[in-house]
Amino acid sequence: MSGESSEAVEIVNRDGAGAALILCEHASNHIPERYHGLGLRAEDRVSHAAWDHGARGTALNLARALEAPMIASRISRLVYDCNRPSDAPSAIPVQSERVEVWGNMGLTDAQRIERVASVYRPFADAVTGLIEQRRTASRPTVLITVHSFTPIFFGMPRDAEIGILHDADDRLADAMLDAAPTALPHRQVRRNEPYGPDDGVTHSLKEHGLTHGLLNVMVEVRNDLVRTADQQQTMASELLSLIRPAMDTVGIAKAQHA
């Protein structure tokens, strides 16, 4: 698939004719040099605090199978979390689980504005632009955001393997959850786990889905299941067994089969 990128944003298969738009807000752990590594230890820069392991590969496999565009952030969520509005403290976190982000402490208003302008705005504008491009072309679109989560958080294990998250519009999530017992009987598939709307994680669903009248869903996959390229391909196939029937159920044109 063709791709294009800037410092902040990657767009793959912009003109994909399938009925989905895939987002991956936490695809990268890259920290531009101007932020001096945010004062992080080397191990923290490659940890789940900095990005969602395996999410980009899983999202890319979904985009290929669905003949869909994919938009991904190319900068670590510790610089700016593109799944948060600019007025949220967690958009530029000073701590993520037990990781202290020294380079985010005591920022001036001007420094925060620079993060929004150079990281968040290019991502959000790319999404809005592509939604409008698809609307102009009369292409039906569902919004699917792809994330991963750590198996252990603050020392507590998580037994959920796949989370299907939604905000006010639960139609696509409901249809995926209805398909799960038959399609993925070997998986622990949960609604709004390990996070939900009250945790502030549905910004993209609201900003780019609800605002534009698009059916939408957020998928969270436990990251020990998507560590390798083979695992990411397998997980994408499993997610497709939920997404495809769900799209049919809600009346969206059938996704293309790989």
C-alpha positions, -999 to 999 in steps of 0.1 A, spaced: 0 0 0 12 35 -7 21 58 21 31 93 30 45 109 61 55 141 79 73 144 112 41 139 131 18 118 109 18 87 87 -10 82 62 -12 48 45 -35 40 16 -51 74 15 -75 65 -13 -85 31 1 -120 23 -11 -130 1 18 -156 12 43 -133 19 73 -108 44 85 -82 30 108 -64 53 134 -34 44 155 -27 73 179 1 55 199 20 39 170 54 53 178 78 58 207 98 85 188 108 116 207 121 144 185 156 157 195 142 191 205 126 175 235 159 160 248 144 126 255 120 141 280 145 131 307 134 95 304 156 65 312 164 43 282 141 15 293 112 39 298 116 52 262 108 17 249 82 8 275 44 7 271 44 42 287 59 56 255 38 38 229 14 9 222 36 -21 214 23 -39 183 -6 -15 176 8 -1 144 14 -35 129 -20 -47 139 -36 -16 125 -17 -19 92 -28 -55 88 -64 -44 93 -60 -16 68 -47 -40 42 -75 -65 47 -102 -39 47 -87 -19 19 -89 11 43 -67 41 49 -47 42 81 -35 73 100 -9 69 127 10 93 149 48 92 145 56 108 178 55 92 213 24 98 234 46 110 262 54 141 240 17 145 233 -11 119 235 -32 123 203 -61 105 220 -65 134 244 -78 170 240 -54 198 245 -70 208 279 -66 174 294 -36 171 319 -30 136 305 -24 150 270 12 158 281 16 135 311 41 141 339 37 105 350 26 73 333 20 44 357 54 45 375 73 64 348 81 100 357 83 122 327 107 150 338 106 168 305 69 174 309 71 190 343 67 227 347 60 235 310 52 270 301 20 279 282 41 285 251 58 250 254 24 233 257 11 253 227 41 241 207 33 205 215 -3 209 204 7 227 172 35 203 162 21 169 173 -17 170 179 -29 194 153 -12 177 123 -27 143 134 -62 157 140 -62 177 108 -51 147 88 -80 127 102 -106 155 96 -92 160 61 -95 123 52 -130 121 66 -140 150 44 -123 135 14 -142 103 19 -175 122 24 -170 141 -8 -164 108 -26 -196 93 -10 -176 65 7 -193 50 37 -169 51 67 -167 35 101 -139 48 124 -118 21 141 -90 31 165 -63 5 174 -44 3 207 -26 -22 229 -23 -24 267 2 -39 291 -7 -73 308 4 -59 342 -5 -25 354 6 -12 388 15 -48 397 -20 -61 389 -24 -87 361 -51 -81 335 -70 -111 322 -88 -94 294 -72 -100 260 -93 -78 237 -112 -48 248 -140 -33 227 -145 3 238 -172 28 229 -185 61 241 -221 73 235 -225 54 202 -223 17 211 -238 2 179 -205 -11 163 -191 -22 196 -224 -41 204 -223 -59 171 -186 -69 176 -193 -81 211 -223 -101 199 -200 -118 173 -172 -126 199 -186 -158 216 -189 -176 182 -160 -160 164 -134 -160 192 -145 -185 219 -108 -188 230 -104 -151 238 -114 -130 267 -132 -102 249 -146 -75 272 -166 -43 269 -148 -11 279 -118 -29 294 -91 -22 305 -103 14 301 -136 31 294 -151 66 287 -147 76 324 -109 72 319 -108 98 292 -97 74 264 -125 80 239 -114 114 227 -108 102 191 -141 84 190 -159 116 201 -138 141 181 -136 122 148 -165 97 151 -194 113 169 -187 148 156 -188 136 120 -217 112 125 -195 81 119 -201 47 136 -170 41 157 -152 17 180 -119 15 198 -100 -18 200 -75 -25 228 -54 -57 225 -32 -70 253 4 -63 240 18 -98 248 -4 -110 220 10 -86 194 47 -86 201 58 -101 167 48 -96 131 32 -130 130 12 -123 162 0 -90 147 -12 -107 116 -30 -134 136 -46 -108 158 -57 -87 129 -74 -118 114 -91 -124 147 -103 -88 149 -116 -91 114 -138 -120 125 -156 -94 147 -153 -63 125 -167 -78 92 -199 -93 106 -204 -62 128 -201 -39 97 -228 -60 80 -250 -59 111 -250 -21 113 -256 -18 76 -222 -6 63 -212 -19 29 -193 -52 32 -156 -49 39 -133 -62 12 -119 -96 18 -82 -101 16 
